[in-house]
Amino acid sequence: MATGSEADKSPEVVLEWPKKDKKRLLHAVYRVGDLDRAIKCYTECFGMKLLRKRDVPEEKYTNAFLGFGPEETNFALELTYNYGVDKYDIGAGFGHFAIATEDVNKLAEKVKSSCCCKITREPGPVKGGSTVIAFAQDPDGYIFELIQRGPTPEPLCQVMLRVGDLDRSIKFYEKALGMKLLRKKDVPEYKYTIAMVGYAEEDKTTVIELTYNYGVTEYSKGNAYAQVAIGTEDVYKSTEAVELVTKELGGKVLRQPGPLPGINTKIASFLDPDGWKVVLVDNADFLKELQ
């Protein structure tokens, strides 16, 4: 019979942690070719705020964090500029970010009047539904879905990723990360199925939209989109759960939990079954880092 620490490490105990943990989507990280241009685009076109900016000359990159509220409570976009690199391949797997607005037509007109972003789909009902949406494209080629909905504490509402096995992905995000399946919709006339997973309802927080296109099991990732970061109360316990689930569903732990040199923020990182990268960040350390 297993006792002590052995019993504590049983699969049942390890998988209980994601259900109890207080996780939150913190930010999405991706690369841009002109940081000042991207900041101008997001603030002028979409109404985001520049939350912070940091230059790391010894490693030849600059980061900027943008969003609609403080990072202590809201999701942010972490834009990374690597010195001298002005173009990246977005690939076919990354879909879009989404911004909720009370008036899609008004926001689309604002985007059209800018010199840096463009509307790629005019406002109108979504295919197979009634929600009014539009699509905008930034200068680096990233797509933003503009979604009409009522007032929300988190306008930066979605990160859309394409996956090759939707049921597998849903199970992974539920078991490994404690997310809830908020909504699932099959649209057979357009041959795709979507699933929204996250930690609260869609109109309250940022969620991940997983999209399965009939018959497509693999996508190119490119080198532009990097990862999402998720806050956790314990990166060690969270990584144990992820590692256990990867043995069942696929994926791989890339970095075992531990402090980052210099700032001591505890993190871990892994790939999901489709190869999408996720970084786990200690909640308390993240708040200290912001201060």
C-alpha positions in Angstrom: 0.0 0.0 0.0 1.3 3.4 -0.9 1.7 5.8 2.0 2.9 9.3 2.7 4.3 11.1 -0.3 3.6 8.2 -2.6 -0.1 8.4 -1.8 -0.1 12.1 -2.3 1.3 11.6 -5.9 -1.5 9.3 -7.0 -3.1 10.2 -10.3 -6.4 11.0 -8.6 -4.7 13.5 -6.2 -2.6 15.1 -8.9 -5.7 15.6 -11.2 -7.7 17.2 -8.3 -5.4 20.2 -8.2 -6.5 21.8 -11.6 -10.1 21.7 -10.3 -9.2 23.6 -7.1 -6.5 25.9 -8.5 -7.3 29.6 -9.1 -6.0 29.9 -12.7 -6.4 32.9 -15.0 -5.4 33.6 -18.6 -2.7 36.3 -18.2 -1.5 37.2 -21.7 -0.8 36.0 -25.2 2.7 36.5 -26.6 3.5 37.1 -30.3 6.2 38.7 -32.5 5.9 41.9 -34.5 8.1 43.6 -37.1 7.6 47.2 -35.9 6.7 47.6 -32.3 5.9 51.3 -32.4 3.7 50.8 -35.4 1.8 48.0 -33.7 1.3 50.0 -30.5 -0.1 52.9 -32.6 -2.4 50.5 -34.4 -3.8 48.9 -31.3 -4.3 52.2 -29.3 -5.7 54.2 -32.2 -7.8 51.6 -34.0 -9.0 49.3 -31.2 -8.8 51.6 -28.2 -6.3 49.5 -26.2 -4.0 51.0 -23.6 -0.2 50.7 -23.5 0.2 49.1 -20.1 4.0 48.8 -20.0 7.1 48.5 -22.2 10.5 47.1 -21.5 13.7 47.0 -23.5 16.2 44.2 -23.0 19.2 45.2 -25.0 21.5 42.4 -23.8 19.1 39.9 -25.4 18.2 42.2 -28.3 14.4 42.4 -27.9 11.7 44.8 -26.7 8.3 43.9 -25.2 5.1 46.0 -25.0 2.0 44.9 -23.1 -1.4 46.2 -24.3 -5.0 45.6 -23.2 -8.2 47.2 -21.9 -7.5 47.1 -18.2 -4.7 46.5 -15.7 -2.7 43.3 -15.9 -3.6 42.5 -12.3 -7.2 41.8 -13.4 -7.3 41.8 -17.2 -5.9 39.8 -20.1 -3.1 41.5 -22.2 -1.3 41.1 -25.5 2.5 40.9 -25.1 4.1 42.1 -28.3 7.7 41.2 -28.9 10.1 42.9 -31.2 13.4 41.2 -31.9 16.1 43.6 -33.0 16.4 43.6 -36.8 13.6 41.2 -37.6 10.8 42.9 -39.5 8.7 40.0 -40.7 7.3 36.7 -39.4 5.3 33.7 -40.7 2.0 33.5 -38.9 1.3 30.0 -40.3 -2.1 28.4 -40.8 -2.8 27.2 -37.2 -3.2 30.5 -35.4 -6.6 32.0 -36.0 -7.3 35.4 -34.4 -7.7 37.5 -31.3 -11.2 38.9 -30.6 -12.4 42.2 -29.3 -15.9 42.6 -27.9 -17.6 45.9 -28.6 -21.1 47.3 -28.2 -21.1 48.6 -31.7 -19.2 46.7 -34.4 -20.1 49.1 -37.1 -18.7 52.0 -35.2 -15.4 50.2 -34.4 -15.1 49.0 -38.0 -15.4 52.6 -39.2 -12.7 53.7 -36.7 -10.4 50.9 -38.1 -11.1 52.0 -41.7 -10.2 55.6 -40.8 -6.8 54.6 -39.5 -3.7 54.4 -41.6 -2.3 51.1 -40.2 -5.2 48.5 -39.9 -7.7 47.4 -42.4 -11.2 45.7 -42.4 -11.1 42.3 -44.2 -14.7 41.4 -43.5 -17.5 44.0 -43.3 -19.8 43.9 -40.3 -22.6 41.4 -40.6 -24.0 38.2 -39.0 -21.6 35.3 -38.4 -21.9 32.3 -40.8 -24.5 30.0 -39.4 -25.6 32.4 -36.7 -26.9 35.9 -35.8 -24.1 37.5 -33.8 -22.8 40.6 -35.7 -19.0 40.4 -36.4 -16.3 42.0 -38.5 -12.7 41.1 -39.1 -9.7 43.5 -39.0 -6.1 42.9 -39.9 -3.1 44.6 -38.3 0.1 45.6 -40.2 1.8 42.3 -39.3 -1.0 40.2 -40.6 -2.7 39.3 -37.3 -6.5 39.0 -37.6 -8.8 40.5 -35.0 -12.5 39.5 -34.9 -14.7 42.3 -33.7 -17.8 40.9 -31.9 -20.9 42.8 -31.0 -22.0 42.1 -27.4 -23.1 44.0 -24.3 -20.8 45.7 -21.7 -18.0 43.4 -20.5 -15.2 43.7 -18.0 -12.9 42.1 -20.6 -13.2 43.3 -24.2 -10.1 41.3 -25.2 -12.3 38.2 -25.2 -10.8 35.4 -27.3 -7.7 33.7 -28.6 -8.6 31.3 -31.5 -6.4 28.3 -32.2 -7.0 25.6 -34.8 -6.7 22.0 -33.6 -6.7 18.6 -35.3 -8.9 16.6 -32.8 -11.4 18.8 -31.0 -12.6 16.3 -28.4 -8.9 15.5 -27.5 -8.2 19.2 -27.1 -11.3 19.8 -24.9 -10.4 16.9 -22.7 -6.8 18.2 -22.4 -7.7 21.7 -21.4 -10.3 20.4 -18.9 -8.1 17.8 -17.2 -4.7 19.4 -17.4 -5.7 23.0 -16.8 -9.0 22.9 -15.1 -10.8 24.9 -17.8 -14.6 24.5 -18.4 -16.2 23.7 -21.7 -18.4 26.8 -22.0 -19.9 26.2 -25.5 -19.6 23.9 -28.4 -21.1 24.5 -31.8 -21.0 22.4 -35.0 -21.6 24.2 -38.3 -21.8 21.4 -40.8 -22.8 23.6 -43.8 -19.3 25.3 -43.5 -17.6 22.1 -42.2 -16.2 23.3 -38.9 -16.8 22.9 -35.2 -15.8 25.3 -32.4 -15.5 24.9 -28.7 -15.0 27.7 -26.2 -13.0 26.8 -23.1 -12.0 29.0 -20.2 -12.3 29.9 -16.5 -15.5 32.0 -16.6 -18.3 32.8 -18.9 -17.5 34.3 -22.3 -18.9 37.8 -21.5 -16.8 37.9 -18.3 -13.3 37.0 -19.3 -10.9 35.9 -22.0 -11.5 32.4 -23.4 -9.7 30.1 -25.9 -11.7 29.3 -29.0 -10.6 25.9 -30.3 -11.6 25.4 -34.0 -11.7 22.0 -35.8 -12.1 22.1 -39.6 -13.5 18.9 -41.0 -10.7 16.5 -42.1 -7.8 18.8 -41.1 -5.6 17.1 -38.5 -2.5 19.3 -38.6 -1.5 22.9 -39.2 1.7 24.9 -39.8 2.6 27.0 -36.8 4.9 29.6 -38.3 7.2 31.6 -36.1 5.0 34.6 -35.2 2.5 33.5 -32.6 4.3 32.2 -29.5 2.1 31.2 -26.5 -0.5 32.0 -23.9 0.4 32.5 -20.3 -1.8 31.2 -17.5 -1.5 32.2 -13.8 -1.6 29.5 -11.2 -1.4 29.2 -7.4 1.3 26.5 -7.7 3.4 25.9 -10.8 4.8 22.7 -9.4 1.4 21.0 -8.8 0.0 22.4 -12.1 3.0 20.9 -14.0 2.5 17.5 -12.4 -1.1 17.5 -13.6 -0.1 18.6 -17.1 2.7 15.9 -17.3 0.2 13.2 -16.3 -2.3 14.3 -18.9 0.3 14.5 -21.7 0.9 10.8 -21.2 -2.7 10.1 -22.0 -3.5 12.7 -24.6 -0.2 13.9 -26.0 1.8 17.1 -25.6 5.1 17.6 -23.8 6.5 19.6 -20.8 9.2 21.9 -22.2 10.5 23.5 -19.0 10.1 22.0 -15.5 8.8 24.5 -12.9 11.3 26.8 -11.2 12.3 30.4 -10.8 13.5 32.5 -13.8 17.1 33.8 -13.4 17.2 37.4 -12.3 13.5 38.0 -11.4 12.8 34.7 -9.6 9.3 34.4 -11.0 8.4 30.7 -11.0 7.2 29.4 -14.3 6.9 26.2 -16.3 6.0 25.6 -20.0 4.6 22.9 -22.1 3.0 22.0 -25.5 -0.6 20.9 -25.8 -1.4 17.8 -28.1 -1.4 20.1 -31.2 1.9 21.7 -30.3 0.5 25.0 -29.0 2.7 26.4 -26.2 1.4 27.4 -22.8 3.4 29.0 -20.0 2.4 28.6 -16.4 3.2 31.5 -14.1 3.0 31.7 -10.3 0.2 34.2 -9.4 2.0 35.8 -6.5 5.3 36.1 -8.4 3.4 37.7 -11.4 1.9 40.4 -9.1 5.3 41.1 -7.6 6.8 41.4 -11.1 4.2 44.0 -12.0 5.1 46.1 -9.0 
